[in-house]
Amino acid sequence: ATVNNSGSSNCSLKKFNTQPYSNLVLLFILKGPSHPSNVKVQAVSSVSILVTWDKPAHSNGDIKEYIIFYGTREDVQSNERKVTGNTRERIIDGLNKYTTYYVKVRGSASTPGNASEILNATTFEDSK
């Protein structure tokens, strides 16, 4: 079975014998949620940013948690914070002052879903 990026699935089967139950096939394709929508990232202090989002268009089951990936490089978001259940916002604190952070959000049901686009925010400079 193969699943392509558009979400469609293809499966091919060949019959190898003629035993009574050889026509019984169970195929489960576990698919996580689509990407969270309306993701917003904004600095709220010199050491924290606020990340908010809406539910994915397709949850494909009960969403158990959201994972926020973040880092200071656009190509690598190696840090993560998790929120559970229906929570759809998180303040990420303990960050560096006046630094740009790149953020994406992913929901997880029975399997992890698609990540949002990568957004960024720059923490504030200290007041003088």
N, C-alpha and C positions, 0 to 999 in steps of 0.2 A: 504494500500500500504506500502511496505517496501523497503528500499534502503540499500544495503549492502556496505561494504567498497570498494569493487572492482568497484562500480559505477553502477552495474546492478540493475534493479528495478523489483519487483514482485507485482502483483495486482490480487486480486480475487474478483469476484462479484457474488452475488446470486440474482436471479429474484424473487421478492416478489409479484408482481401482473401482470395483463395482460392489463393494461391501454394503450391507443395508443402510448404514449411517454415513456413508461417504459423501452424501450430498448436504450434510449438516455442517454449516460453517458459521462460526460466531466471529464477528469482526468488531472490535471496539477501537475507535479513534478518539483518543482523549485530546481535547483542544481547550486551551485556556481562554480567558476573556480577551475581547478585542482591547485596543489601547484605551486608557482613560481619556475622557474628553475634557476640553476647556481647561487644560493645565495652565496654571499661572504661578510665576515665581517672582517674589519681590523682596528686596532688602528691608528689614525692619529695624536694624541697628548696625553697629560696626562689627558685630560678631554673630549675627543671625539673619536667616532668610525665612520667609513664609512660603510654603508650597501648598497650593489648593488645587482640587480637580473635581470633576463630576464622574459619575459612574460610566463605565464603558457602554457602548450601544448594545453589545452582546456579551452577557456575563458568562454564558455557557456553564451554568451552575452557580452555587452560592460562593461569592467571593469571600475567602477566609482572611486575606490580608492584602495590603498594598505595600509595595517595596519602592522606596525612593532611593535612587542611585544618584550620587553627586561626587564631584571632584573639581579640580582646578584646570583640567584639560578637557577640551571638547571631545577628544577621541577616547578618553578613559574616565569613567565615573566609578572609581574603585571603592568608595565609601557607600554604606547603605544604612537606612533607617526603615523600620517596619511599623506599620499601623494596622490594627486588626479591625475586622468587622466593617461597619458602615462609616467609620471615620474617614473623612476625605480632606484633611488638612493636617499639616505638621509644621512646627517651627523647628528648624535645624539650627542649633546653637553651637557655641564653642569653635566658631570659624575664625579665620584670620581677618584682620581689619583691611579694608579697601582692597579686596580680592574678588575677582570674578569667579563664580562657581557655575558649573554646568550641571543641569539636573534633568532626569527623566523619571517617569513613574510607571510602574507595572503592577497590574492586579494579578492575584493568584487564586484560582478555585482548586479543582483537583490537580491541575497542572498550571505552571506559570503562563501568563498571557503575553500579549504583545506590549512592548514599551511605547510610551508616548514619544513625541518628537523631543529633541533635546532643546531645552530653554536655558537662559542664563540670567543671572543677577549679580551685581557687584555690591558687596557690603560697604557700608558707609565709612568715611574717614571719621576719626574722633573729632569732636567739637573743640575749638581752641578758645 
